[in-house]
């Protein structure tokens, strides 16, 4: 069973993404910011990271950098809903830093799950 770590500070988004993934039989871990996510990573192997860009304490860009530093082959899906122009610019930056895919909130369940399946092969 593949393990996915979702890092997002929005509790409603976390619940929604967990709901989508539970139906697909994934093991799901969740964190409300990058610091909490990095703590979970210390004791849990992760197959895919889903990381929001805009979060308190440790934002998505910092989280991507730390994940890639610890394991350069990590698969990362970055998500953002932080304003069209600003959010898109940060998503481009995140992909340049190693995120494999990016989705702009709001996205459909089908787009989300298709992206996850493609990333996990």
C-alpha positions as CSV (number, residue, x, y, z in Angstrom):
1,X,0.0,0.0,0.0
2,X,1.4,3.4,-1.0
3,X,1.8,6.1,1.6
4,X,0.8,9.7,0.8
5,X,1.6,12.7,3.0
6,X,-0.7,15.7,2.6
7,X,0.7,19.0,4.0
8,X,-2.0,21.7,4.0
9,X,-3.0,24.2,6.6
10,X,-6.7,24.2,5.6
11,X,-8.6,21.6,7.6
12,X,-11.4,21.3,5.1
13,X,-9.0,20.7,2.2
14,X,-7.1,18.1,4.3
15,X,-10.4,16.3,5.0
16,X,-11.5,16.5,1.3
17,X,-8.2,15.1,0.0
18,X,-8.1,12.4,2.6
19,X,-11.7,11.4,1.6
20,X,-10.6,11.2,-2.1
21,X,-7.6,9.1,-1.2
22,X,-9.2,6.7,1.2
23,X,-11.5,5.5,-1.6
24,X,-8.4,4.6,-3.5
25,X,-6.9,2.5,-0.7
26,X,-3.9,4.7,0.1
27,X,-2.2,5.0,3.5
28,X,-2.6,8.7,4.4
29,X,-0.6,10.9,6.7
30,X,-1.5,14.6,7.1
31,X,0.2,17.7,8.5
32,X,-1.0,21.3,8.9
33,X,2.4,22.8,8.0
34,X,5.8,21.9,6.7
35,X,7.4,21.5,10.1
36,X,4.8,19.0,11.1
37,X,5.2,17.2,7.8
38,X,8.9,17.0,8.2
39,X,8.4,15.5,11.7
40,X,6.1,12.8,10.2
41,X,8.7,12.1,7.5
42,X,11.3,11.1,10.2
43,X,9.4,8.0,11.2
44,X,7.3,7.2,8.1
45,X,8.4,6.3,4.6
46,X,6.4,8.3,2.0
47,X,5.7,7.5,-1.6
48,X,4.2,10.8,-2.6
49,X,3.9,14.2,-1.0
50,X,1.0,16.6,-1.6
51,X,2.2,20.1,-0.5
52,X,0.2,23.3,-0.3
53,X,2.3,26.4,-1.1
54,X,0.9,29.0,1.3
55,X,1.1,27.8,5.0
56,X,2.3,29.2,8.3
57,X,5.5,28.2,10.0
58,X,7.1,26.5,7.0
59,X,5.6,27.2,3.6
60,X,5.4,24.8,0.7
61,X,8.6,26.1,-1.0
62,X,10.7,25.5,2.1
63,X,9.0,22.1,2.6
64,X,9.9,21.0,-1.0
65,X,13.5,22.1,-0.5
66,X,13.8,20.1,2.7
67,X,12.1,17.0,1.3
68,X,14.3,17.1,-1.8
69,X,17.4,17.6,0.3
70,X,16.6,14.5,2.4
71,X,15.5,12.4,-0.6
72,X,16.1,13.8,-4.1
73,X,13.9,11.2,-5.8
74,X,10.8,12.1,-3.8
75,X,7.6,12.5,-5.7
76,X,5.8,15.8,-5.0
77,X,2.5,17.2,-6.1
78,X,2.2,20.9,-5.2
79,X,-1.2,22.6,-4.8
80,X,-2.2,26.2,-4.4
81,X,-5.2,28.4,-4.3
82,X,-3.4,31.6,-3.3
83,X,-4.6,34.0,-5.9
84,X,-4.4,33.3,-9.7
85,X,-1.2,35.3,-10.5
86,X,0.7,34.8,-7.2
87,X,-0.4,31.1,-6.9
88,X,0.7,30.3,-10.5
89,X,4.1,31.9,-10.1
90,X,4.7,29.9,-6.9
91,X,3.6,26.7,-8.6
92,X,6.1,27.3,-11.4
93,X,8.8,28.0,-8.8
94,X,7.9,24.8,-7.0
95,X,8.1,22.7,-10.2
96,X,11.5,24.3,-10.9
97,X,12.6,23.1,-7.4
98,X,11.5,19.5,-7.9
99,X,7.8,19.2,-7.6
100,X,6.7,16.7,-10.3
101,X,3.2,18.1,-10.8
102,X,1.1,21.1,-9.8
103,X,-2.6,21.7,-9.4
104,X,-4.5,25.0,-8.9
105,X,-7.3,24.9,-6.3
106,X,-10.1,24.3,-6.8
107,X,-9.5,21.1,-8.8
108,X,-11.8,18.2,-9.5
109,X,-11.6,14.8,-7.8
110,X,-10.9,13.2,-11.2
111,X,-8.0,15.5,-12.0
112,X,-6.6,15.0,-8.5
113,X,-6.8,11.2,-8.6
114,X,-5.6,11.0,-12.2
115,X,-2.5,13.1,-11.3
116,X,-1.8,10.9,-8.2
117,X,-2.1,7.7,-10.3
118,X,0.2,9.1,-13.0
119,X,2.8,10.1,-10.5
120,X,2.8,6.8,-8.7
121,X,2.9,4.9,-12.0
